[in-house]
Amino acid sequence: MNLQNLNPSYITGPNGEPESVILPIQEFEELLEDLDDLAKLAERREEPTVSHDEVLKELREDGLL
């Protein structure tokens, strides 16, 4: 999701400064999903990587491809 594509509505306080944001539920759920994906990436950043070819080889060996 691109932040420029969000359709927020703002709730302002007595001084006219934005205090809260209202988003369409689908946009909110997409942001939560993106946040969850980023958290998982951060948790796994130290794991060793596997090449694409190795993944394909393992999938073929397991009969999944």
PDB file of N, CA, C and O in Angstrom, chain B, residues numbered from 101:
ATOM      1  N   MET B 101       0.846  -1.176   0.000  1.00  0.00           N
ATOM      2  CA  MET B 101       0.000   0.000   0.000  1.00  0.00           C
ATOM      3  C   MET B 101       0.889   1.236   0.000  1.00  0.00           C
ATOM      4  O   MET B 101       1.884   1.311   0.721  1.00  0.00           O
ATOM      5  N   ASN B 102       0.516   2.169  -0.799  1.00  0.00           N
ATOM      6  CA  ASN B 102       1.245   3.421  -0.896  1.00  0.00           C
ATOM      7  C   ASN B 102       0.553   4.458  -0.019  1.00  0.00           C
ATOM      8  O   ASN B 102      -0.663   4.627  -0.107  1.00  0.00           O
ATOM      9  N   LEU B 103       1.304   5.145   0.816  1.00  0.00           N
ATOM     10  CA  LEU B 103       0.704   6.123   1.712  1.00  0.00           C
ATOM     11  C   LEU B 103      -0.040   7.228   0.963  1.00  0.00           C
ATOM     12  O   LEU B 103      -0.980   7.817   1.495  1.00  0.00           O
ATOM     13  N   GLN B 104       0.373   7.502  -0.249  1.00  0.00           N
ATOM     14  CA  GLN B 104      -0.311   8.525  -1.036  1.00  0.00           C
ATOM     15  C   GLN B 104      -1.696   8.068  -1.474  1.00  0.00           C
ATOM     16  O   GLN B 104      -2.524   8.894  -1.859  1.00  0.00           O
ATOM     17  N   ASN B 105      -1.959   6.762  -1.422  1.00  0.00           N
ATOM     18  CA  ASN B 105      -3.248   6.233  -1.839  1.00  0.00           C
ATOM     19  C   ASN B 105      -4.248   6.128  -0.695  1.00  0.00           C
ATOM     20  O   ASN B 105      -5.386   5.706  -0.903  1.00  0.00           O
ATOM     21  N   LEU B 106      -3.832   6.509   0.514  1.00  0.00           N
ATOM     22  CA  LEU B 106      -4.747   6.452   1.652  1.00  0.00           C
ATOM     23  C   LEU B 106      -5.773   7.571   1.538  1.00  0.00           C
ATOM     24  O   LEU B 106      -5.519   8.616   0.938  1.00  0.00           O
ATOM     25  N   ASN B 107      -6.921   7.327   2.120  1.00  0.00           N
ATOM     26  CA  ASN B 107      -7.994   8.320   2.113  1.00  0.00           C
ATOM     27  C   ASN B 107      -8.379   8.669   3.548  1.00  0.00           C
ATOM     28  O   ASN B 107      -9.477   8.337   3.994  1.00  0.00           O
ATOM     29  N   PRO B 108      -7.480   9.335   4.271  1.00  0.00           N
ATOM     30  CA  PRO B 108      -7.770   9.611   5.675  1.00  0.00           C
ATOM     31  C   PRO B 108      -8.715  10.797   5.867  1.00  0.00           C
ATOM     32  O   PRO B 108      -8.788  11.708   5.041  1.00  0.00           O
ATOM     33  N   SER B 109      -9.423  10.749   6.972  1.00  0.00           N
ATOM     34  CA  SER B 109     -10.154  11.909   7.479  1.00  0.00           C
ATOM     35  C   SER B 109      -9.494  12.234   8.813  1.00  0.00           C
ATOM     36  O   SER B 109      -9.091  11.332   9.546  1.00  0.00           O
ATOM     37  N   TYR B 110      -9.387  13.489   9.118  1.00  0.00           N
ATOM     38  CA  TYR B 110      -8.697  13.896  10.336  1.00  0.00           C
ATOM     39  C   TYR B 110      -9.674  14.478  11.350  1.00  0.00           C
ATOM     40  O   TYR B 110     -10.627  15.171  10.994  1.00  0.00           O
ATOM     41  N   ILE B 111      -9.421  14.184  12.599  1.00  0.00           N
ATOM     42  CA  ILE B 111     -10.142  14.804  13.699  1.00  0.00           C
ATOM     43  C   ILE B 111      -9.166  15.792  14.325  1.00  0.00           C
ATOM     44  O   ILE B 111      -8.059  15.428  14.723  1.00  0.00           O
ATOM     45  N   THR B 112      -9.588  17.024  14.403  1.00  0.00           N
ATOM     46  CA  THR B 112      -8.708  18.058  14.948  1.00  0.00           C
ATOM     47  C   THR B 112      -9.123  18.423  16.363  1.00  0.00           C
ATOM     48  O   THR B 112     -10.288  18.313  16.745  1.00  0.00           O
ATOM     49  N   GLY B 113      -8.140  18.857  17.116  1.00  0.00           N
ATOM     50  CA  GLY B 113      -8.391  19.291  18.487  1.00  0.00           C
ATOM     51  C   GLY B 113      -8.793  20.747  18.519  1.00  0.00           C
ATOM     52  O   GLY B 113      -8.971  21.377  17.477  1.00  0.00           O
ATOM     53  N   PRO B 114      -8.935  21.278  19.715  1.00  0.00           N
ATOM     54  CA  PRO B 114      -9.370  22.666  19.881  1.00  0.00           C
ATOM     55  C   PRO B 114      -8.417  23.682  19.245  1.00  0.00           C
ATOM     56  O   PRO B 114      -8.832  24.780  18.875  1.00  0.00           O
ATOM     57  N   ASN B 115      -7.146  23.314  19.120  1.00  0.00           N
ATOM     58  CA  ASN B 115      -6.175  24.237  18.524  1.00  0.00           C
ATOM     59  C   ASN B 115      -6.097  24.088  17.003  1.00  0.00           C
ATOM     60  O   ASN B 115      -5.293  24.764  16.361  1.00  0.00           O
ATOM     61  N   GLY B 116      -6.920  23.214  16.420  1.00  0.00           N
ATOM     62  CA  GLY B 116      -6.943  23.029  14.972  1.00  0.00           C
ATOM     63  C   GLY B 116      -5.913  22.045  14.444  1.00  0.00           C
ATOM     64  O   GLY B 116      -5.872  21.791  13.240  1.00  0.00           O
ATOM     65  N   GLU B 117      -5.084  21.487  15.310  1.00  0.00           N
ATOM     66  CA  GLU B 117      -4.076  20.496  14.909  1.00  0.00           C
ATOM     67  C   GLU B 117      -4.713  19.110  14.835  1.00  0.00           C
ATOM     68  O   GLU B 117      -5.545  18.763  15.674  1.00  0.00           O
ATOM     69  N   PRO B 118      -4.325  18.317  13.834  1.00  0.00           N
ATOM     70  CA  PRO B 118      -4.862  16.952  13.752  1.00  0.00           C
ATOM     71  C   PRO B 118      -4.468  16.129  14.979  1.00  0.00           C
ATOM     72  O   PRO B 118      -3.311  16.140  15.400  1.00  0.00           O
ATOM     73  N   GLU B 119      -5.448  15.414  15.548  1.00  0.00           N
ATOM     74  CA  GLU B 119      -5.204  14.563  16.712  1.00  0.00           C
ATOM     75  C   GLU B 119      -5.446  13.091  16.415  1.00  0.00           C
ATOM     76  O   GLU B 119      -4.834  12.221  17.035  1.00  0.00           O
ATOM     77  N   SER B 120      -6.329  12.811  15.477  1.00  0.00           N
ATOM     78  CA  SER B 120      -6.682  11.428  15.151  1.00  0.00           C
ATOM     79  C   SER B 120      -6.935  11.312  13.654  1.00  0.00           C
ATOM     80  O   SER B 120      -7.157  12.301  12.956  1.00  0.00           O
ATOM     81  N   VAL B 121      -6.893  10.066  13.188  1.00  0.00           N
ATOM     82  CA  VAL B 121      -7.127   9.790  11.770  1.00  0.00           C
ATOM     83  C   VAL B 121      -8.205   8.721  11.663  1.00  0.00           C
ATOM     84  O   VAL B 121      -8.228   7.764  12.436  1.00  0.00           O
ATOM     85  N   ILE B 122      -9.078   8.894  10.715  1.00  0.00           N
ATOM     86  CA  ILE B 122     -10.086   7.886  10.397  1.00  0.00           C
ATOM     87  C   ILE B 122      -9.760   7.372   8.999  1.00  0.00           C
ATOM     88  O   ILE B 122      -9.606   8.151   8.058  1.00  0.00           O
ATOM     89  N   LEU B 123      -9.654   6.030   8.875  1.00  0.00           N
ATOM     90  CA  LEU B 123      -9.370   5.395   7.586  1.00  0.00           C
ATOM     91  C   LEU B 123     -10.501   4.442   7.240  1.00  0.00           C
ATOM     92  O   LEU B 123     -11.129   3.880   8.137  1.00  0.00           O
ATOM     93  N   PRO B 124     -10.771   4.248   5.950  1.00  0.00           N
ATOM     94  CA  PRO B 124     -11.682   3.173   5.561  1.00  0.00           C
ATOM     95  C   PRO B 124     -11.135   1.842   6.103  1.00  0.00           C
ATOM     96  O   PRO B 124      -9.923   1.626   6.121  1.00  0.00           O
ATOM     97  N   ILE B 125     -12.019   0.974   6.533  1.00  0.00           N
ATOM     98  CA  ILE B 125     -11.612  -0.266   7.197  1.00  0.00           C
ATOM     99  C   ILE B 125     -10.676  -1.099   6.330  1.00  0.00           C
ATOM    100  O   ILE B 125      -9.737  -1.701   6.853  1.00  0.00           O
ATOM    101  N   GLN B 126     -10.905  -1.151   5.024  1.00  0.00           N
ATOM    102  CA  GLN B 126     -10.033  -1.946   4.159  1.00  0.00           C
ATOM    103  C   GLN B 126      -8.613  -1.394   4.170  1.00  0.00           C
ATOM    104  O   GLN B 126      -7.651  -2.163   4.204  1.00  0.00           O
ATOM    105  N   GLU B 127      -8.471  -0.076   4.142  1.00  0.00           N
ATOM    106  CA  GLU B 127      -7.137   0.523   4.190  1.00  0.00           C
ATOM    107  C   GLU B 127      -6.470   0.239   5.530  1.00  0.00           C
ATOM    108  O   GLU B 127      -5.273  -0.042   5.586  1.00  0.00           O
ATOM    109  N   PHE B 128      -7.246   0.313   6.611  1.00  0.00           N
ATOM    110  CA  PHE B 128      -6.716   0.010   7.939  1.00  0.00           C
ATOM    111  C   PHE B 128      -6.232  -1.437   8.004  1.00  0.00           C
ATOM    112  O   PHE B 128      -5.144  -1.705   8.512  1.00  0.00           O
ATOM    113  N   GLU B 129      -7.035  -2.369   7.492  1.00  0.00           N
ATOM    114  CA  GLU B 129      -6.653  -3.786   7.516  1.00  0.00           C
ATOM    115  C   GLU B 129      -5.405  -4.033   6.668  1.00  0.00           C
ATOM    116  O   GLU B 129      -4.555  -4.841   7.041  1.00  0.00           O
ATOM    117  N   GLU B 130      -5.289  -3.342   5.527  1.00  0.00           N
ATOM    118  CA  GLU B 130      -4.100  -3.487   4.691  1.00  0.00           C
ATOM    119  C   GLU B 130      -2.862  -2.963   5.413  1.00  0.00           C
ATOM    120  O   GLU B 130      -1.788  -3.558   5.318  1.00  0.00           O
ATOM    121  N   LEU B 131      -3.008  -1.859   6.129  1.00  0.00           N
ATOM    122  CA  LEU B 131      -1.880  -1.330   6.906  1.00  0.00           C
ATOM    123  C   LEU B 131      -1.457  -2.306   8.003  1.00  0.00           C
ATOM    124  O   LEU B 131      -0.265  -2.502   8.243  1.00  0.00           O
ATOM    125  N   LEU B 132      -2.440  -2.916   8.666  1.00  0.00           N
ATOM    126  CA  LEU B 132      -2.117  -3.915   9.694  1.00  0.00           C
ATOM    127  C   LEU B 132      -1.390  -5.111   9.091  1.00  0.00           C
ATOM    128  O   LEU B 132      -0.443  -5.631   9.681  1.00  0.00           O
ATOM    129  N   GLU B 133      -1.833  -5.545   7.918  1.00  0.00           N
ATOM    130  CA  GLU B 133      -1.171  -6.665   7.240  1.00  0.00           C
ATOM    131  C   GLU B 133       0.262  -6.300   6.871  1.00  0.00           C
ATOM    132  O   GLU B 133       1.178  -7.102   7.052  1.00  0.00           O
ATOM    133  N   ASP B 134       0.456  -5.086   6.352  1.00  0.00           N
ATOM    134  CA  ASP B 134       1.809  -4.628   6.016  1.00  0.00           C
ATOM    135  C   ASP B 134       2.684  -4.575   7.261  1.00  0.00           C
ATOM    136  O   ASP B 134       3.846  -4.980   7.224  1.00  0.00           O
ATOM    137  N   LEU B 135       2.134  -4.084   8.350  1.00  0.00           N
ATOM    138  CA  LEU B 135       2.882  -4.002   9.607  1.00  0.00           C
ATOM    139  C   LEU B 135       3.269  -5.394  10.102  1.00  0.00           C
ATOM    140  O   LEU B 135       4.385  -5.601  10.579  1.00  0.00           O
ATOM    141  N   ASP B 136       2.344  -6.342   9.986  1.00  0.00           N
ATOM    142  CA  ASP B 136       2.633  -7.719  10.377  1.00  0.00           C
ATOM    143  C   ASP B 136       3.738  -8.314   9.510  1.00  0.00           C
ATOM    144  O   ASP B 136       4.632  -8.991  10.018  1.00  0.00           O
ATOM    145  N   ASP B 137       3.678  -8.064   8.205  1.00  0.00           N
ATOM    146  CA  ASP B 137       4.723  -8.548   7.291  1.00  0.00           C
ATOM    147  C   ASP B 137       6.084  -7.972   7.671  1.00  0.00           C
ATOM    148  O   ASP B 137       7.080  -8.696   7.695  1.00  0.00           O
ATOM    149  N   LEU B 138       6.130  -6.679   7.967  1.00  0.00           N
ATOM    150  CA  LEU B 138       7.398  -6.044   8.344  1.00  0.00           C
ATOM    151  C   LEU B 138       7.942  -6.616   9.643  1.00  0.00           C
ATOM    152  O   LEU B 138       9.151  -6.800   9.780  1.00  0.00           O
ATOM    153  N   ALA B 139       7.061  -6.900  10.601  1.00  0.00           N
ATOM    154  CA  ALA B 139       7.496  -7.486  11.868  1.00  0.00           C
ATOM    155  C   ALA B 139       8.097  -8.875  11.641  1.00  0.00           C
ATOM    156  O   ALA B 139       9.109  -9.228  12.248  1.00  0.00           O
ATOM    157  N   LYS B 140       7.471  -9.653  10.770  1.00  0.00           N
ATOM    158  CA  LYS B 140       8.000 -10.986  10.463  1.00  0.00           C
ATOM    159  C   LYS B 140       9.356 -10.892   9.770  1.00  0.00           C
ATOM    160  O   LYS B 140      10.260 -11.677  10.058  1.00  0.00           O
ATOM    161  N   LEU B 141       9.495  -9.933   8.860  1.00  0.00           N
ATOM    162  CA  LEU B 141      10.789  -9.741   8.200  1.00  0.00           C
ATOM    163  C   LEU B 141      11.866  -9.378   9.211  1.00  0.00           C
ATOM    164  O   LEU B 141      12.980  -9.897   9.153  1.00  0.00           O
ATOM    165  N   ALA B 142      11.535  -8.492  10.129  1.00  0.00           N
ATOM    166  CA  ALA B 142      12.507  -8.071  11.140  1.00  0.00           C
ATOM    167  C   ALA B 142      12.917  -9.248  12.018  1.00  0.00           C
ATOM    168  O   ALA B 142      14.092  -9.381  12.359  1.00  0.00           O
ATOM    169  N   GLU B 143      11.969 -10.101  12.389  1.00  0.00           N
ATOM    170  CA  GLU B 143      12.260 -11.265  13.224  1.00  0.00           C
ATOM    171  C   GLU B 143      13.188 -12.254  12.512  1.00  0.00           C
ATOM    172  O   GLU B 143      13.984 -12.934  13.159  1.00  0.00           O
ATOM    173  N   ARG B 144      13.085 -12.333  11.188  1.00  0.00           N
ATOM    174  CA  ARG B 144      13.809 -13.356  10.447  1.00  0.00           C
ATOM    175  C   ARG B 144      15.052 -12.836   9.730  1.00  0.00           C
ATOM    176  O   ARG B 144      15.681 -13.571   8.968  1.00  0.00           O
ATOM    177  N   ARG B 145      15.410 -11.572   9.968  1.00  0.00           N
ATOM    178  CA  ARG B 145      16.495 -10.962   9.196  1.00  0.00           C
ATOM    179  C   ARG B 145      17.849 -11.638   9.399  1.00  0.00           C
ATOM    180  O   ARG B 145      18.725 -11.512   8.544  1.00  0.00           O
ATOM    181  N   GLU B 146      18.037 -12.341  10.492  1.00  0.00           N
ATOM    182  CA  GLU B 146      19.315 -13.006  10.749  1.00  0.00           C
ATOM    183  C   GLU B 146      19.349 -14.444  10.235  1.00  0.00           C
ATOM    184  O   GLU B 146      20.388 -15.101  10.300  1.00  0.00           O
ATOM    185  N   GLU B 147      18.228 -14.929   9.731  1.00  0.00           N
ATOM    186  CA  GLU B 147      18.187 -16.305   9.225  1.00  0.00           C
ATOM    187  C   GLU B 147      18.992 -16.411   7.934  1.00  0.00           C
ATOM    188  O   GLU B 147      19.045 -15.465   7.148  1.00  0.00           O
ATOM    189  N   PRO B 148      19.613 -17.555   7.722  1.00  0.00           N
ATOM    190  CA  PRO B 148      20.349 -17.731   6.463  1.00  0.00           C
ATOM    191  C   PRO B 148      19.382 -17.749   5.278  1.00  0.00           C
ATOM    192  O   PRO B 148      18.226 -18.152   5.405  1.00  0.00           O
ATOM    193  N   THR B 149      19.873 -17.314   4.151  1.00  0.00           N
ATOM    194  CA  THR B 149      19.036 -17.299   2.952  1.00  0.00           C
ATOM    195  C   THR B 149      19.215 -18.593   2.164  1.00  0.00           C
ATOM    196  O   THR B 149      20.208 -19.305   2.314  1.00  0.00           O
ATOM    197  N   VAL B 150      18.228 -18.872   1.324  1.00  0.00           N
ATOM    198  CA  VAL B 150      18.259 -20.041   0.451  1.00  0.00           C
ATOM    199  C   VAL B 150      18.041 -19.526  -0.968  1.00  0.00           C
ATOM    200  O   VAL B 150      17.157 -18.705  -1.210  1.00  0.00           O
ATOM    201  N   SER B 151      18.840 -20.005  -1.889  1.00  0.00           N
ATOM    202  CA  SER B 151      18.713 -19.541  -3.273  1.00  0.00           C
ATOM    203  C   SER B 151      17.401 -20.031  -3.887  1.00  0.00           C
ATOM    204  O   SER B 151      16.819 -21.022  -3.447  1.00  0.00           O
ATOM    205  N   HIS B 152      16.964 -19.323  -4.895  1.00  0.00           N
ATOM    206  CA  HIS B 152      15.744 -19.693  -5.612  1.00  0.00           C
ATOM    207  C   HIS B 152      15.882 -21.086  -6.204  1.00  0.00           C
ATOM    208  O   HIS B 152      14.948 -21.887  -6.151  1.00  0.00           O
ATOM    209  N   ASP B 153      17.045 -21.371  -6.765  1.00  0.00           N
ATOM    210  CA  ASP B 153      17.275 -22.695  -7.355  1.00  0.00           C
ATOM    211  C   ASP B 153      17.161 -23.796  -6.308  1.00  0.00           C
ATOM    212  O   ASP B 153      16.615 -24.863  -6.590  1.00  0.00           O
ATOM    213  N   GLU B 154      17.672 -23.548  -5.102  1.00  0.00           N
ATOM    214  CA  GLU B 154      17.597 -24.542  -4.029  1.00  0.00           C
ATOM    215  C   GLU B 154      16.150 -24.764  -3.606  1.00  0.00           C
ATOM    216  O   GLU B 154      15.749 -25.898  -3.343  1.00  0.00           O
ATOM    217  N   VAL B 155      15.371 -23.703  -3.539  1.00  0.00           N
ATOM    218  CA  VAL B 155      13.955 -23.832  -3.192  1.00  0.00           C
ATOM    219  C   VAL B 155      13.241 -24.669  -4.241  1.00  0.00           C
ATOM    220  O   VAL B 155      12.480 -25.573  -3.898  1.00  0.00           O
ATOM    221  N   LEU B 156      13.479 -24.378  -5.515  1.00  0.00           N
ATOM    222  CA  LEU B 156      12.855 -25.156  -6.578  1.00  0.00           C
ATOM    223  C   LEU B 156      13.257 -26.624  -6.498  1.00  0.00           C
ATOM    224  O   LEU B 156      12.420 -27.511  -6.663  1.00  0.00           O
ATOM    225  N   LYS B 157      14.526 -26.875  -6.247  1.00  0.00           N
ATOM    226  CA  LYS B 157      15.018 -28.252  -6.131  1.00  0.00           C
ATOM    227  C   LYS B 157      14.294 -28.993  -5.000  1.00  0.00           C
ATOM    228  O   LYS B 157      13.855 -30.128  -5.180  1.00  0.00           O
ATOM    229  N   GLU B 158      14.173 -28.348  -3.841  1.00  0.00           N
ATOM    230  CA  GLU B 158      13.502 -28.973  -2.696  1.00  0.00           C
ATOM    231  C   GLU B 158      12.011 -29.206  -2.981  1.00  0.00           C
ATOM    232  O   GLU B 158      11.457 -30.236  -2.598  1.00  0.00           O
ATOM    233  N   LEU B 159      11.375 -28.255  -3.647  1.00  0.00           N
ATOM    234  CA  LEU B 159       9.963 -28.431  -3.973  1.00  0.00           C
ATOM    235  C   LEU B 159       9.763 -29.604  -4.935  1.00  0.00           C
ATOM    236  O   LEU B 159       8.806 -30.365  -4.802  1.00  0.00           O
ATOM    237  N   ARG B 160      10.671 -29.743  -5.902  1.00  0.00           N
ATOM    238  CA  ARG B 160      10.576 -30.874  -6.840  1.00  0.00           C
ATOM    239  C   ARG B 160      10.806 -32.195  -6.114  1.00  0.00           C
ATOM    240  O   ARG B 160      10.103 -33.176  -6.356  1.00  0.00           O
ATOM    241  N   GLU B 161      11.795 -32.211  -5.225  1.00  0.00           N
ATOM    242  CA  GLU B 161      12.096 -33.433  -4.465  1.00  0.00           C
ATOM    243  C   GLU B 161      10.904 -33.842  -3.596  1.00  0.00           C
ATOM    244  O   GLU B 161      10.649 -35.030  -3.398  1.00  0.00           O
ATOM    245  N   ASP B 162      10.173 -32.841  -3.077  1.00  0.00           N
ATOM    246  CA  ASP B 162       9.028 -33.121  -2.227  1.00  0.00           C
ATOM    247  C   ASP B 162       7.741 -33.380  -3.026  1.00  0.00           C
ATOM    248  O   ASP B 162       6.683 -33.637  -2.451  1.00  0.00           O
ATOM    249  N   GLY B 163       7.849 -33.307  -4.365  1.00  0.00           N
ATOM    250  CA  GLY B 163       6.694 -33.542  -5.216  1.00  0.00           C
ATOM    251  C   GLY B 163       5.697 -32.407  -5.238  1.00  0.00           C
ATOM    252  O   GLY B 163       4.542 -32.595  -5.621  1.00  0.00           O
ATOM    253  N   LEU B 164       6.136 -31.231  -4.831  1.00  0.00           N
ATOM    254  CA  LEU B 164       5.224 -30.085  -4.804  1.00  0.00           C
ATOM    255  C   LEU B 164       5.287 -29.265  -6.084  1.00  0.00           C
ATOM    256  O   LEU B 164       4.471 -28.367  -6.294  1.00  0.00           O
ATOM    257  N   LEU B 165       6.255 -29.574  -6.938  1.00  0.00           N
ATOM    258  CA  LEU B 165       6.359 -28.911  -8.237  1.00  0.00           C
ATOM    259  C   LEU B 165       6.530 -29.940  -9.318  1.00  0.00           C
ATOM    260  O   LEU B 165       6.637 -29.589 -10.493  1.00  0.00           O
TER     261      LEU B 165
END
